[in-house]
Amino acid sequence: MDTFKDFFGATVRLAFKKNSFSEAPRHVLVICEYQNEWLLTKHPVRGLEFPGGKVEPGESIEEAAKREVYEETGAKLESLQLIGEYEIENDTETFVKAIFYGKISHLEKRPHFHETEGPALINGNILEERFNDAYSFIMKDSVIEKSLLFIGKLKNR
């Protein structure tokens, strides 16, 4: 398990296995790929980031991941794999996020997107590009870096 501080100084504990923490995940982060490009969404305030959000009551983490990807990008997943979890502990709360890797089958054109400005396809070295000002603070911490490196190892098996 890796431990580090996030953008705001909260303690983050990251593990690449299921049920790593005593608390179940209440949030999801979905690292998506579509036709060899990374699929992000453009949050109107934070900027470019991978889709994700809160798990709704009665919803599984897999259902939440699929819903968030569709609502924020119009994308349909052809595959979805849980790759890990991370716990964030700040001054007011502690919560767990599930991390998924998803491959997109297709993008649907939509008149509007829930809480975002829609999809953004990124080609190139996202590990370097994510430090650009257009990217959300979420993209700049070690969760994204370590998750992308983990996905790279999965793809090379």
N, CA and C atoms as a LAMMPS dump frame, in Angstrom:
ITEM: TIMESTEP
0
ITEM: NUMBER OF ATOMS
471
ITEM: BOX BOUNDS ff ff ff
-5.0000000000000000e+02 5.0000000000000000e+02
-5.0000000000000000e+02 5.0000000000000000e+02
-5.0000000000000000e+02 5.0000000000000000e+02
ITEM: ATOMS id mol type element x y z
1 1 1 N 0.846 -1.174 0
2 1 2 C 0 0 0
3 1 3 C 0.892 1.238 0
4 2 1 N 0.549 2.205 -0.841
5 2 2 C 1.279 3.472 -0.903
6 2 3 C 0.515 4.526 -0.114
7 3 1 N 1.246 5.378 0.59
8 3 2 C 0.65 6.489 1.328
9 3 3 C 1.344 7.769 0.899
10 4 1 N 0.544 8.815 0.637
11 4 2 C 1.079 10.103 0.215
12 4 3 C 0.044 11.184 0.494
13 5 1 N 0.394 12.433 0.234
14 5 2 C -0.512 13.572 0.405
15 5 3 C -1.048 13.983 -0.959
16 6 1 N -2.322 14.39 -0.989
17 6 2 C -2.899 14.859 -2.249
18 6 3 C -2.681 16.365 -2.398
19 7 1 N -3.294 16.946 -3.416
20 7 2 C -3.166 18.363 -3.754
21 7 3 C -3.491 19.271 -2.573
22 8 1 N -4.466 18.865 -1.742
23 8 2 C -4.917 19.687 -0.621
24 8 3 C -4.276 19.293 0.71
25 9 1 N -3.351 18.341 0.69
26 9 2 C -2.678 17.926 1.904
27 9 3 C -3.353 16.799 2.66
28 10 1 N -4.416 16.228 2.091
29 10 2 C -5.079 15.084 2.721
30 10 3 C -4.202 13.846 2.573
31 11 1 N -4.331 12.938 3.515
32 11 2 C -3.588 11.68 3.451
33 11 3 C -4.322 10.704 2.543
34 12 1 N -3.591 10.133 1.597
35 12 2 C -4.156 9.176 0.645
36 12 3 C -3.431 7.85 0.81
37 13 1 N -4.217 6.783 0.917
38 13 2 C -3.667 5.427 0.957
39 13 3 C -4.209 4.69 -0.263
40 14 1 N -3.319 4.157 -1.086
41 14 2 C -3.669 3.543 -2.362
42 14 3 C -3.262 2.077 -2.37
43 15 1 N -4.194 1.214 -2.797
44 15 2 C -3.904 -0.222 -2.902
45 15 3 C -4.52 -0.766 -4.182
46 16 1 N -3.78 -1.607 -4.882
47 16 2 C -4.286 -2.203 -6.116
48 16 3 C -4.877 -3.579 -5.844
49 17 1 N -5.877 -3.606 -4.973
50 17 2 C -6.669 -4.81 -4.731
51 17 3 C -8.005 -4.405 -4.121
52 18 1 N -8.967 -5.298 -4.224
53 18 2 C -10.319 -5.059 -3.73
54 18 3 C -10.362 -5.239 -2.212
55 19 1 N -11.292 -4.523 -1.583
56 19 2 C -11.524 -4.619 -0.134
57 19 3 C -10.262 -4.339 0.678
58 20 1 N -9.534 -3.323 0.288
59 20 2 C -8.293 -2.965 0.972
60 20 3 C -8.526 -2.178 2.256
61 21 1 N -9.73 -1.64 2.407
62 21 2 C -10.026 -0.777 3.542
63 21 3 C -11.262 -1.284 4.276
64 22 1 N -11.414 -0.885 5.523
65 22 2 C -12.558 -1.352 6.313
66 22 3 C -13.867 -0.768 5.795
67 23 1 N -13.8 0.394 5.196
68 23 2 C -14.982 1.055 4.641
69 23 3 C -15.128 0.701 3.158
70 24 1 N -16.365 0.495 2.724
71 24 2 C -16.635 0.221 1.304
72 24 3 C -16.518 1.521 0.5
73 25 1 N -16.145 1.423 -0.777
74 25 2 C -16.067 2.622 -1.616
75 25 3 C -17.43 3.304 -1.76
76 26 1 N -17.419 4.637 -1.633
77 26 2 C -18.621 5.446 -1.845
78 26 3 C -18.488 6.327 -3.084
79 27 1 N -17.344 6.24 -3.733
80 27 2 C -17.056 7.038 -4.925
81 27 3 C -16.332 6.148 -5.926
82 28 1 N -16.372 6.557 -7.197
83 28 2 C -15.671 5.82 -8.244
84 28 3 C -14.842 6.777 -9.094
85 29 1 N -13.739 6.272 -9.599
86 29 2 C -12.888 6.939 -10.576
87 29 3 C -12.714 5.943 -11.709
88 30 1 N -13.002 6.377 -12.952
89 30 2 C -12.942 5.455 -14.084
90 30 3 C -11.933 5.978 -15.107
91 31 1 N -10.828 5.277 -15.231
92 31 2 C -9.802 5.623 -16.212
93 31 3 C -10.196 4.929 -17.505
94 32 1 N -10.57 5.74 -18.5
95 32 2 C -11.186 5.224 -19.732
96 32 3 C -10.281 5.394 -20.939
97 33 1 N -10.387 4.407 -21.823
98 33 2 C -9.653 4.438 -23.081
99 33 3 C -10.624 4.165 -24.226
100 34 1 N -10.491 4.968 -25.289
101 34 2 C -11.336 4.808 -26.473
102 34 3 C -10.458 4.936 -27.713
103 35 1 N -10.377 3.882 -28.49
104 35 2 C -9.598 3.874 -29.731
105 35 3 C -8.178 4.41 -29.518
106 36 1 N -7.499 3.864 -28.507
107 36 2 C -6.115 4.213 -28.166
108 36 3 C -5.911 5.655 -27.715
109 37 1 N -6.992 6.291 -27.266
110 37 2 C -6.897 7.616 -26.672
111 37 3 C -7.54 7.563 -25.29
112 38 1 N -7.107 8.445 -24.405
113 38 2 C -7.71 8.534 -23.083
114 38 3 C -8.982 9.356 -23.182
115 39 1 N -10.041 8.872 -22.561
116 39 2 C -11.312 9.599 -22.551
117 39 3 C -11.473 10.297 -21.213
118 40 1 N -11.47 11.604 -21.256
119 40 2 C -11.669 12.423 -20.073
120 40 3 C -12.964 13.208 -20.233
121 41 1 N -13.329 13.905 -19.201
122 41 2 C -14.462 14.807 -19.262
123 41 3 C -13.965 16.185 -18.851
124 42 1 N -14.656 17.219 -19.314
125 42 2 C -14.24 18.575 -18.956
126 42 3 C -15.187 19.119 -17.898
127 43 1 N -14.707 19.163 -16.671
128 43 2 C -15.483 19.745 -15.579
129 43 3 C -15.426 21.266 -15.74
130 44 1 N -16.563 21.966 -15.598
131 44 2 C -16.574 23.403 -15.867
132 44 3 C -15.693 24.236 -14.929
133 45 1 N -15.396 23.746 -13.752
134 45 2 C -14.56 24.482 -12.805
135 45 3 C -13.162 23.873 -12.703
136 46 1 N -13.085 22.562 -12.517
137 46 2 C -11.796 21.906 -12.261
138 46 3 C -10.966 21.677 -13.518
139 47 1 N -11.621 21.473 -14.66
140 47 2 C -10.888 21.193 -15.89
141 47 3 C -10.968 19.731 -16.281
142 48 1 N -10.011 19.282 -17.079
143 48 2 C -10.014 17.922 -17.615
144 48 3 C -9.703 16.892 -16.536
145 49 1 N -10.505 15.829 -16.518
146 49 2 C -10.311 14.75 -15.55
147 49 3 C -11.002 13.496 -16.041
148 50 1 N -10.609 12.36 -15.492
149 50 2 C -11.302 11.119 -15.804
150 50 3 C -12.679 11.15 -15.155
151 51 1 N -13.669 10.485 -15.763
152 51 2 C -15.017 10.464 -15.184
153 51 3 C -15.033 9.799 -13.807
154 52 1 N -16.011 10.19 -13.024
155 52 2 C -16.174 9.585 -11.705
156 52 3 C -17.191 10.338 -10.888
157 53 1 N -17.475 9.806 -9.712
158 53 2 C -18.43 10.465 -8.836
159 53 3 C -18.894 9.557 -7.721
160 54 1 N -20.006 9.952 -7.127
161 54 2 C -20.546 9.239 -5.968
162 54 3 C -21.399 8.047 -6.375
163 55 1 N -21.356 7.024 -5.545
164 55 2 C -22.23 5.861 -5.696
165 55 3 C -23.585 6.243 -5.116
166 56 1 N -24.649 6.058 -5.901
167 56 2 C -26.007 6.392 -5.452
168 56 3 C -26.55 5.276 -4.561
169 57 1 N -27.523 5.598 -3.685
170 57 2 C -28.125 4.561 -2.83
171 57 3 C -28.68 3.399 -3.661
172 58 1 N -28.365 2.175 -3.243
173 58 2 C -28.838 0.977 -3.93
174 58 3 C -28.047 0.588 -5.16
175 59 1 N -27.009 1.335 -5.474
176 59 2 C -26.215 1.125 -6.681
177 59 3 C -24.905 0.423 -6.312
178 60 1 N -24.473 -0.518 -7.149
179 60 2 C -23.156 -1.131 -6.951
180 60 3 C -22.085 -0.173 -7.476
181 61 1 N -20.828 -0.436 -7.112
182 61 2 C -19.768 0.435 -7.619
183 61 3 C -19.62 0.3 -9.133
184 62 1 N -19.877 -0.894 -9.666
185 62 2 C -19.815 -1.099 -11.124
186 62 3 C -20.921 -0.308 -11.821
187 63 1 N -22.125 -0.333 -11.259
188 63 2 C -23.235 0.438 -11.834
189 63 3 C -22.931 1.929 -11.78
190 64 1 N -22.362 2.383 -10.677
191 64 2 C -21.997 3.794 -10.55
192 64 3 C -20.951 4.183 -11.588
193 65 1 N -19.964 3.324 -11.797
194 65 2 C -18.917 3.608 -12.782
195 65 3 C -19.511 3.754 -14.181
196 66 1 N -20.376 2.831 -14.562
197 66 2 C -21.006 2.892 -15.89
198 66 3 C -21.866 4.144 -16.032
199 67 1 N -22.643 4.455 -14.998
200 67 2 C -23.522 5.63 -15.037
201 67 3 C -22.709 6.915 -15.146
202 68 1 N -21.684 7.049 -14.315
203 68 2 C -20.874 8.271 -14.335
204 68 3 C -20.191 8.474 -15.687
205 69 1 N -19.64 7.413 -16.256
206 69 2 C -18.993 7.526 -17.567
207 69 3 C -20.005 8 -18.607
208 70 1 N -21.202 7.417 -18.604
209 70 2 C -22.214 7.805 -19.588
210 70 3 C -22.695 9.241 -19.356
211 71 1 N -23.015 9.581 -18.11
212 71 2 C -23.531 10.922 -17.822
213 71 3 C -22.526 12.011 -18.173
214 72 1 N -21.254 11.757 -17.917
215 72 2 C -20.237 12.791 -18.097
216 72 3 C -19.63 12.841 -19.49
217 73 1 N -19.728 11.734 -20.253
218 73 2 C -19.071 11.702 -21.568
219 73 3 C -19.955 11.197 -22.706
220 74 1 N -21.067 10.535 -22.391
221 74 2 C -21.883 9.902 -23.424
222 74 3 C -21.312 8.577 -23.894
223 75 1 N -20.335 8.046 -23.184
224 75 2 C -19.66 6.817 -23.606
225 75 3 C -20.31 5.581 -23.008
226 76 1 N -20.291 4.512 -23.795
227 76 2 C -20.734 3.192 -23.348
228 76 3 C -19.499 2.313 -23.184
229 77 1 N -19.424 1.637 -22.049
230 77 2 C -18.28 0.774 -21.754
231 77 3 C -18.448 -0.602 -22.375
232 78 1 N -17.386 -1.111 -22.995
233 78 2 C -17.4 -2.499 -23.475
234 78 3 C -16.762 -3.415 -22.44
235 79 1 N -15.886 -2.846 -21.602
236 79 2 C -15.298 -3.622 -20.507
237 79 3 C -14.992 -2.689 -19.344
238 80 1 N -15.031 -3.272 -18.153
239 80 2 C -14.795 -2.509 -16.935
240 80 3 C -14.09 -3.422 -15.94
241 81 1 N -12.946 -2.985 -15.444
242 81 2 C -12.156 -3.801 -14.528
243 81 3 C -11.787 -2.979 -13.297
244 82 1 N -12.128 -3.501 -12.128
245 82 2 C -11.706 -2.876 -10.877
246 82 3 C -10.208 -3.117 -10.716
247 83 1 N -9.441 -2.033 -10.575
248 83 2 C -7.99 -2.213 -10.434
249 83 3 C -7.487 -1.862 -9.039
250 84 1 N -8.281 -1.146 -8.256
251 84 2 C -7.813 -0.788 -6.923
252 84 3 C -8.774 0.12 -6.194
253 85 1 N -8.314 0.581 -5.054
254 85 2 C -9.09 1.487 -4.214
255 85 3 C -8.128 2.457 -3.541
256 86 1 N -8.672 3.636 -3.192
257 86 2 C -7.863 4.529 -2.373
258 86 3 C -8.731 5.219 -1.345
259 87 1 N -8.1 5.466 -0.206
260 87 2 C -8.775 6.099 0.922
261 87 3 C -8.211 7.503 1.083
262 88 1 N -9.111 8.463 1.232
263 88 2 C -8.716 9.849 1.441
264 88 3 C -9.141 10.247 2.848
265 89 1 N -8.191 10.751 3.608
266 89 2 C -8.476 11.196 4.973
267 89 3 C -8.076 12.663 5.094
268 90 1 N -9.093 13.518 5.271
269 90 2 C -8.809 14.935 5.463
270 90 3 C -9.283 15.362 6.854
271 91 1 N -9.348 16.648 7.113
272 91 2 C -9.707 17.143 8.445
273 91 3 C -11.145 16.838 8.839
274 92 1 N -12.026 16.633 7.858
275 92 2 C -13.454 16.484 8.17
276 92 3 C -14.023 15.099 7.911
277 93 1 N -13.385 14.304 7.069
278 93 2 C -13.951 12.993 6.742
279 93 3 C -12.892 12.049 6.183
280 94 1 N -13.283 10.786 6.138
281 94 2 C -12.491 9.746 5.483
282 94 3 C -13.429 8.992 4.558
283 95 1 N -13.017 8.796 3.305
284 95 2 C -13.848 8.044 2.366
285 95 3 C -12.965 7.261 1.412
286 96 1 N -13.584 6.268 0.768
287 96 2 C -12.862 5.374 -0.139
288 96 3 C -13.429 5.505 -1.548
289 97 1 N -12.531 5.524 -2.53
290 97 2 C -12.914 5.519 -3.944
291 97 3 C -12.425 4.228 -4.588
292 98 1 N -13.263 3.647 -5.428
293 98 2 C -12.871 2.499 -6.245
294 98 3 C -12.285 3.031 -7.552
295 99 1 N -11.224 2.396 -8.024
296 99 2 C -10.586 2.787 -9.286
297 99 3 C -10.855 1.695 -10.317
298 100 1 N -11.404 2.112 -11.453
299 100 2 C -11.693 1.188 -12.545
300 100 3 C -10.889 1.569 -13.778
301 101 1 N -10.627 0.566 -14.606
302 101 2 C -10.095 0.778 -15.951
303 101 3 C -11.174 0.305 -16.912
304 102 1 N -11.597 1.197 -17.796
305 102 2 C -12.655 0.848 -18.729
306 102 3 C -12.26 1.093 -20.167
307 103 1 N -12.718 0.2 -21.037
308 103 2 C -12.565 0.394 -22.48
309 103 3 C -13.938 0.763 -23.027
310 104 1 N -13.951 1.779 -23.863
311 104 2 C -15.189 2.327 -24.405
312 104 3 C -15.503 1.674 -25.741
313 105 1 N -16.778 1.285 -25.923
314 105 2 C -17.198 0.722 -27.211
315 105 3 C -17.571 1.832 -28.189
316 106 1 N -18.295 2.847 -27.701
317 106 2 C -18.676 3.962 -28.574
318 106 3 C -19.104 5.166 -27.745
319 107 1 N -19.076 6.31 -28.411
320 107 2 C -19.526 7.567 -27.811
321 107 3 C -20.847 7.967 -28.447
322 108 1 N -21.806 8.336 -27.621
323 108 2 C -23.085 8.835 -28.121
324 108 3 C -23.073 10.355 -28.067
325 109 1 N -23.553 10.976 -29.142
326 109 2 C -23.703 12.432 -29.126
327 109 3 C -24.894 12.764 -28.242
328 110 1 N -24.712 13.737 -27.362
329 110 2 C -25.773 14.129 -26.445
330 110 3 C -25.914 15.641 -26.479
331 111 1 N -27.139 16.142 -26.261
332 111 2 C -27.32 17.593 -26.253
333 111 3 C -26.68 18.268 -25.036
334 112 1 N -26.573 17.541 -23.926
335 112 2 C -25.917 18.077 -22.732
336 112 3 C -25.403 16.921 -21.87
337 113 1 N -24.522 17.26 -20.962
338 113 2 C -23.886 16.263 -20.108
339 113 3 C -24.094 16.652 -18.653
340 114 1 N -24.213 15.658 -17.798
341 114 2 C -24.474 15.885 -16.383
342 114 3 C -23.216 16.408 -15.69
343 115 1 N -23.268 17.638 -15.203
344 115 2 C -22.196 18.267 -14.415
345 115 3 C -20.889 18.502 -15.168
346 116 1 N -20.853 18.257 -16.464
347 116 2 C -19.614 18.473 -17.216
348 116 3 C -19.919 19.113 -18.562
349 117 1 N -18.865 19.462 -19.267
350 117 2 C -18.991 20.01 -20.617
351 117 3 C -18.759 18.943 -21.676
352 118 1 N -18.796 17.671 -21.266
353 118 2 C -18.708 16.579 -22.219
354 118 3 C -17.338 15.946 -22.324
355 119 1 N -17.183 15.07 -23.338
356 119 2 C -15.963 14.275 -23.468
357 119 3 C -14.787 15.046 -24.059
358 120 1 N -13.594 14.574 -23.719
359 120 2 C -12.361 15.087 -24.311
360 120 3 C -11.444 13.89 -24.534
361 121 1 N -11.027 13.692 -25.773
362 121 2 C -10.106 12.602 -26.099
363 121 3 C -8.681 13.138 -26.11
364 122 1 N -7.813 12.453 -25.388
365 122 2 C -6.426 12.894 -25.241
366 122 3 C -5.496 11.81 -25.777
367 123 1 N -4.666 12.203 -26.735
368 123 2 C -3.681 11.302 -27.307
369 123 3 C -2.307 11.777 -26.845
370 124 1 N -1.439 10.88 -26.546
371 124 2 C -0.099 11.28 -26.137
372 124 3 C 0.198 10.865 -24.717
373 125 1 N 1.231 11.47 -24.157
374 125 2 C 1.705 11.105 -22.827
375 125 3 C 0.931 11.864 -21.758
376 126 1 N -0.138 11.262 -21.3
377 126 2 C -0.991 11.919 -20.311
378 126 3 C -0.28 12.081 -18.972
379 127 1 N 0.707 11.252 -18.692
380 127 2 C 1.467 11.403 -17.448
381 127 3 C 2.191 12.745 -17.398
382 128 1 N 2.595 13.257 -18.545
383 128 2 C 3.227 14.579 -18.61
384 128 3 C 2.191 15.672 -18.813
385 129 1 N 1.248 15.447 -19.715
386 129 2 C 0.255 16.466 -20.064
387 129 3 C -0.629 16.868 -18.888
388 130 1 N -0.839 15.965 -17.933
389 130 2 C -1.772 16.21 -16.832
390 130 3 C -1.36 17.368 -15.933
391 131 1 N -0.125 17.84 -16.05
392 131 2 C 0.324 18.978 -15.246
393 131 3 C 0.011 20.321 -15.907
394 132 1 N -0.515 20.282 -17.125
395 132 2 C -0.962 21.476 -17.825
396 132 3 C -2.112 22.107 -17.038
397 133 1 N -2.255 23.428 -17.107
398 133 2 C -3.308 24.145 -16.375
399 133 3 C -4.718 23.74 -16.771
400 134 1 N -4.894 23.138 -17.946
401 134 2 C -6.231 22.731 -18.395
402 134 3 C -6.755 21.524 -17.616
403 135 1 N -5.872 20.847 -16.881
404 135 2 C -6.251 19.628 -16.163
405 135 3 C -6.638 19.925 -14.718
406 136 1 N -7.565 19.124 -14.225
407 136 2 C -8.036 19.191 -12.846
408 136 3 C -6.923 18.825 -11.863
409 137 1 N -7.048 19.333 -10.647
410 137 2 C -6.113 18.946 -9.583
411 137 3 C -6.145 17.439 -9.336
412 138 1 N -7.279 16.797 -9.6
413 138 2 C -7.428 15.354 -9.402
414 138 3 C -6.418 14.586 -10.258
415 139 1 N -6.131 15.118 -11.438
416 139 2 C -5.226 14.45 -12.375
417 139 3 C -3.757 14.553 -11.96
418 140 1 N -3.448 15.457 -11.041
419 140 2 C -2.055 15.778 -10.751
420 140 3 C -1.466 15.02 -9.569
421 141 1 N -2.277 14.201 -8.9
422 141 2 C -1.709 13.496 -7.75
423 141 3 C -1.244 12.09 -8.123
424 142 1 N -0.68 11.419 -7.148
425 142 2 C -0.062 10.111 -7.395
426 142 3 C -1.053 9 -7.696
427 143 1 N -2.336 9.178 -7.347
428 143 2 C -3.333 8.146 -7.679
429 143 3 C -3.371 7.943 -9.187
430 144 1 N -3.426 9.033 -9.937
431 144 2 C -3.494 8.933 -11.4
432 144 3 C -2.197 8.338 -11.943
433 145 1 N -1.072 8.855 -11.504
434 145 2 C 0.217 8.349 -11.986
435 145 3 C 0.352 6.844 -11.74
436 146 1 N 0.137 6.42 -10.515
437 146 2 C 0.317 5.009 -10.167
438 146 3 C -0.725 4.122 -10.846
439 147 1 N -1.944 4.64 -11.022
440 147 2 C -2.989 3.865 -11.704
441 147 3 C -2.668 3.688 -13.18
442 148 1 N -2.192 4.746 -13.83
443 148 2 C -1.82 4.637 -15.245
444 148 3 C -0.65 3.669 -15.433
445 149 1 N 0.308 3.704 -14.537
446 149 2 C 1.432 2.762 -14.618
447 149 3 C 0.957 1.331 -14.387
448 150 1 N 0.019 1.139 -13.461
449 150 2 C -0.546 -0.188 -13.201
450 150 3 C -1.292 -0.696 -14.434
451 151 1 N -2.077 0.178 -15.069
452 151 2 C -2.809 -0.196 -16.288
453 151 3 C -1.821 -0.568 -17.396
454 152 1 N -0.732 0.182 -17.513
455 152 2 C 0.295 -0.144 -18.505
456 152 3 C 0.846 -1.551 -18.321
457 153 1 N 1.05 -1.948 -17.072
458 153 2 C 1.525 -3.31 -16.787
459 153 3 C 0.463 -4.343 -17.151
460 154 1 N -0.81 -4.037 -16.869
461 154 2 C -1.901 -4.955 -17.231
462 154 3 C -1.948 -5.182 -18.739
463 155 1 N -1.788 -4.106 -19.494
464 155 2 C -1.883 -4.183 -20.953
465 155 3 C -0.707 -4.938 -21.564
466 156 1 N 0.421 -4.965 -20.871
467 156 2 C 1.617 -5.629 -21.397
468 156 3 C 1.712 -7.098 -21.009
469 157 1 N 0.709 -7.614 -20.328
470 157 2 C 0.728 -9.039 -19.935
471 157 3 C 0.394 -9.921 -21.099
